[in-house]
Structures are given as structure tokens and as C-alpha cells.
Amino acid sequence: MTILITGATGFLGGATTAALLQRGLRDDLRFLIRAATPTEGLQRLHTSLARFEVDTATLARFTASQLILGDLTDVAAFADDLRLDKVTRVVNCGGHRFAALCPRRHRDGLRPEP
């Protein structure tokens, strides 16, 4: 299972991520993060999760390969990222529509109503 979390640097996304970490799902998580570089993205994720008392050892184990850099306002900029094909669940904490993030083979059945 691969879970993509949007909005992980916000309050709801951070709380959701912290809860998933307590369930032992760290390696299954991927994050859509607004950042210019993977380093900046990891820093934003760490800052968010520190609010929820996620321990530093867990934070240190996140890698840049778990980040998809982008913004839901410009889906075309990251929609071709092949890692999205491995996503089996999307947790949308970003407050935006997420149909474009679903695996390509499942998109048509998951489009939200206009």
C-alpha cells in the first residue's frame, strides 16, 4: 500500500500523518509538498510533524524519495511523476480536488462531481 498525503505541512495533514506514523506506516507514505527543493520539502515536513511531537528519529528517516514536489493549483507540473502510479490511497488534507493525483488506471472512476 502506498498512501499519498496532500497538505501534510498543514494542521490537518500533520495530525493525519502523525496518526499514520503511530500505526507504523512511515514507509508507505508519500507527500505532495510545496517546495523548491527536496531539502526544503523535508524541512517543511519536519516542522509540521514536530508540532505533533513526532520523535526526531522518525523524522530523520523520511527521505526525499517520499516527496513529490508540487502544488495542487498546478497539477500539470507533477502529474507525470511515475511514483503516482504506485499510489493506492490518497488522503487529501489540502482542501483541493485530488482526482488528478489518483493512479492513472483508476482516475476515471474517482473523478469528483463538478
NORTATA-V340827 format. One record per run of one state. SS is the DSSP state (H for helix, E for strand, L for the rest). FROM is the first residue (numbers start at 1). TO is the last residue. If there is no record, write none. Layout:
SS/FROM/TO
SS/FROM/TO
This chain:
L/1/2
E/3/6
L/7/10
H/11/22
L/23/25
H/26/28
E/29/33
L/34/37
H/38/50
L/51/55
H/56/60
L/61/63
H/64/66
E/67/69
L/70/71
H/72/77
L/78/81
H/82/86
L/87/88
E/89/92
L/93/98
H/99/101
L/102/103
H/104/110
L/111/114
